[in-house]
Amino acid sequence: MQFLTPKQESVLKFIESYQLKNGASPTIREMREHFKVSSDNSILKHVKALEEKKYIKKDDTPRGIKILDSVKERLTSENIKLPLLGYVPAGGPVLTEEYIDSWYDVGPDIAKKKDGFFLLKVTGDSMIDAGIYSGDIVVVDSKKEPRSRDIVVALVDNMNTIKRYINEHGKAYLHAENASYSDIYPEEDLQIQGVVTALLRYY
C-alpha cells in the first residue's frame, strides 16, 4: 500500500463509515456535499488516487466503489449493528435518517438479532436508583411484550421517556427510580415502545 495524503485518507475514512452505516458506497455528489466542495473534480481526483494506490476498487456505476475489506470483516462478524435513535415516534421505532443519530456494533450477548432492537440515549436522573444514568445507552427490544415492573421506553402524552412500567389492578402508569420524581399517569395516551434489555456505558 502506498502513502496517502491527509485528504485522501479523509475520503477513504468517509467511504468506510458510509459503507458501514448504509451497506453501500457513497456517490460522488454525497462525498462532495459531505466535504463541502463545489466541484466533482476534487473528489474524483482523490477517488482516482485511492484506486491507483489499491485502497479501493470501483466500476463506472454511481455507487461503484466496492465494499472495502475492512467493512466486509465487520459486517460479517458476530456483532450486529443497532441504530441509536434520537426520538421514537408514535407507532414504534422508525429506521430512517430523520430518527437515526448513529449506529453501534454490539455483541451477541447484547442482542442476538437486529430485528426489533434499537438504542436510546438516557437523559436526566430519573432512573438513577435502577443504576441508569444520564449519558448511558439502553438497548431496547420493541418486540418484547412488556410486563409489570419492566423498565421500558414509553411515549406518554407525546413525550418519550424511560421509566419502570407498572400495571396493577387494571391501571397502568410509569414509575421513576428516583424519589425526587412523581409517578406519571397518562392524561390521554400511553404507548410502550419497547422493553429495556441491556445497558451500554462508555467512559
C-alpha positions as CSV (number, residue, x, y, z in Angstrom):
1,M,0.0,0.0,0.0
2,Q,1.2,3.5,-0.9
3,F,1.3,6.5,1.4
4,L,-2.0,8.6,1.5
5,T,-2.2,12.3,1.7
6,P,-4.4,13.6,4.6
7,K,-7.2,14.5,2.2
8,Q,-7.1,11.0,0.5
9,E,-7.2,9.4,4.0
10,S,-10.2,11.5,5.0
11,V,-12.0,10.5,1.8
12,L,-11.2,6.8,2.5
13,K,-12.5,7.1,6.1
14,F,-15.7,8.7,4.9
15,I,-16.2,5.8,2.3
16,E,-15.6,3.3,5.1
17,S,-18.0,4.9,7.6
18,Y,-20.7,5.4,4.9
19,Q,-20.4,1.7,3.8
20,L,-20.7,0.5,7.5
21,K,-23.8,2.6,8.0
22,N,-25.6,2.0,4.7
23,G,-24.1,-1.2,3.3
24,A,-23.3,0.6,0.0
25,S,-20.9,3.2,-1.2
26,P,-21.5,7.0,-1.3
27,T,-22.0,8.7,-4.7
28,I,-19.6,11.4,-5.8
29,R,-22.3,14.0,-5.1
30,E,-22.7,12.7,-1.5
31,M,-19.0,12.9,-1.0
32,R,-18.9,16.4,-2.4
33,E,-21.7,17.5,-0.1
34,H,-20.0,15.9,2.9
35,F,-16.7,17.6,2.3
36,K,-18.5,20.9,1.3
37,V,-16.7,21.3,-2.1
38,S,-18.4,22.8,-5.1
39,S,-16.8,20.6,-7.8
40,D,-16.9,16.9,-8.5
41,N,-13.3,17.1,-9.9
42,S,-11.7,17.5,-6.4
43,I,-13.5,14.3,-5.2
44,L,-12.8,12.4,-8.4
45,K,-9.1,13.2,-8.1
46,H,-8.9,11.7,-4.6
47,V,-11.0,8.7,-5.6
48,K,-8.8,8.0,-8.6
49,A,-5.7,8.3,-6.4
50,L,-7.2,5.8,-3.9
51,E,-7.9,3.4,-6.8
52,E,-4.4,3.8,-8.2
53,K,-2.9,3.1,-4.8
54,K,-5.0,0.0,-4.4
55,Y,-7.1,1.1,-1.5
56,I,-10.3,0.8,-3.4
57,K,-11.8,-1.0,-6.4
58,K,-14.5,0.5,-8.5
59,D,-16.6,0.3,-11.6
60,D,-18.5,3.0,-13.6
61,T,-21.8,2.9,-11.7
62,P,-22.7,5.8,-9.3
63,R,-22.1,3.7,-6.2
64,G,-19.4,1.7,-7.9
65,I,-16.8,1.7,-5.1
66,K,-16.6,-2.0,-4.0
67,I,-17.2,-2.7,-0.3
68,L,-13.8,-2.4,1.5
69,D,-12.3,-5.5,3.1
70,S,-12.3,-3.8,6.5
71,V,-16.1,-3.2,6.1
72,K,-16.7,-6.8,5.0
73,E,-14.9,-8.1,8.1
74,R,-17.1,-6.0,10.4
75,L,-20.3,-6.7,8.6
76,T,-19.7,-10.5,8.6
77,S,-18.6,-10.7,12.2
78,E,-20.8,-12.0,15.0
79,N,-21.5,-8.4,16.0
80,I,-24.6,-6.7,14.7
81,K,-25.3,-3.0,14.2
82,L,-28.1,-1.3,16.1
83,P,-29.4,2.2,15.4
84,L,-29.2,4.9,18.1
85,L,-32.5,6.8,17.8
86,G,-32.8,10.4,18.7
87,Y,-36.5,10.0,19.2
88,V,-39.1,7.2,19.0
89,P,-42.3,8.4,17.2
90,A,-45.8,7.1,17.8
91,G,-46.2,3.6,16.5
92,G,-42.7,2.5,17.4
93,P,-39.1,2.9,16.1
94,V,-38.6,4.2,12.6
95,L,-35.3,3.4,10.9
96,T,-34.8,6.5,8.7
97,E,-32.2,9.2,8.7
98,E,-34.7,11.5,10.4
99,Y,-34.6,9.4,13.5
100,I,-31.2,7.6,13.5
101,D,-28.4,9.5,15.1
102,S,-25.7,6.8,14.6
103,W,-25.1,3.1,14.6
104,Y,-23.4,0.9,17.2
105,D,-21.8,-2.5,17.0
106,V,-23.0,-4.8,19.7
107,G,-22.1,-8.4,20.5
108,P,-24.4,-11.4,20.5
109,D,-24.5,-11.2,24.3
110,I,-26.4,-7.9,24.0
111,A,-28.7,-8.7,21.1
112,K,-28.8,-12.0,19.1
113,K,-30.7,-10.4,16.2
114,K,-31.1,-7.0,14.7
115,D,-34.8,-7.1,14.0
116,G,-36.8,-5.2,16.6
117,F,-33.9,-3.8,18.6
118,F,-32.8,-0.2,18.9
119,L,-30.7,2.0,21.2
120,L,-31.7,5.2,23.0
121,K,-29.5,7.6,25.0
122,V,-30.6,8.4,28.5
123,T,-31.0,12.0,29.6
124,G,-31.8,13.1,33.2
125,D,-31.5,11.4,36.5
126,S,-35.0,9.9,37.0
127,M,-33.7,6.3,36.9
128,I,-30.5,6.5,38.9
129,D,-31.8,4.1,41.7
130,A,-32.0,1.5,39.0
131,G,-28.4,2.1,38.0
132,I,-29.3,4.0,34.8
133,Y,-27.5,7.4,34.5
134,S,-27.6,10.3,32.1
135,G,-25.4,9.5,29.1
136,D,-26.0,5.8,29.3
137,I,-27.3,4.0,26.2
138,V,-30.1,1.5,26.7
139,V,-30.8,-1.5,24.5
140,V,-34.5,-1.8,23.7
141,D,-36.4,-4.8,22.3
142,S,-39.5,-3.4,20.6
143,K,-40.9,-6.9,20.0
144,K,-40.9,-8.0,23.7
145,E,-44.2,-7.9,25.5
146,P,-43.9,-5.6,28.5
147,R,-44.7,-7.0,31.9
148,S,-45.5,-5.0,35.0
149,R,-42.2,-3.7,36.6
150,D,-40.2,-3.9,33.4
151,I,-38.1,-0.9,32.5
152,V,-39.5,0.4,29.2
153,V,-39.3,3.1,26.6
154,A,-42.7,4.8,26.5
155,L,-44.5,7.5,24.7
156,V,-46.7,9.2,27.2
157,D,-48.8,12.1,26.0
158,N,-46.5,12.6,23.1
159,M,-43.3,12.6,25.2
160,N,-40.6,9.9,25.1
161,T,-39.4,8.6,28.5
162,I,-37.5,5.7,30.1
163,K,-39.3,4.5,33.3
164,R,-40.5,1.4,35.1
165,Y,-43.8,0.2,33.8
166,I,-46.4,-0.6,36.4
167,N,-49.7,-2.3,35.5
168,E,-51.7,-3.2,38.6
169,H,-55.4,-3.6,39.1
170,G,-56.1,-2.6,35.5
171,K,-54.3,0.7,35.9
172,A,-51.1,1.4,34.0
173,Y,-48.6,4.1,34.9
174,L,-44.8,4.9,34.8
175,H,-42.6,4.9,37.9
176,A,-39.3,6.8,38.2
177,E,-36.4,5.2,40.1
178,N,-35.6,8.4,41.9
179,A,-37.6,9.6,45.0
180,S,-37.5,13.2,43.7
181,Y,-39.8,12.3,40.8
182,S,-43.5,11.5,40.9
183,D,-45.2,8.7,39.1
184,I,-46.5,9.5,35.7
185,Y,-50.2,8.8,35.0
186,P,-51.1,9.4,31.3
187,E,-53.6,12.1,30.7
188,E,-54.5,10.8,27.2
189,D,-52.2,8.1,25.8
190,L,-49.5,5.7,26.9
191,Q,-47.7,3.6,24.4
192,I,-45.0,1.1,25.4
193,Q,-42.4,1.2,22.6
194,G,-40.0,-1.4,23.9
195,V,-38.6,-3.2,26.9
196,V,-35.1,-2.2,28.1
197,T,-32.9,-5.4,28.0
198,A,-29.4,-4.1,28.5
199,L,-27.3,-1.0,29.1
200,L,-24.2,0.3,27.4
201,R,-21.9,2.7,29.2
202,Y,-18.8,4.3,27.7
203,Y,-16.0,6.1,29.7
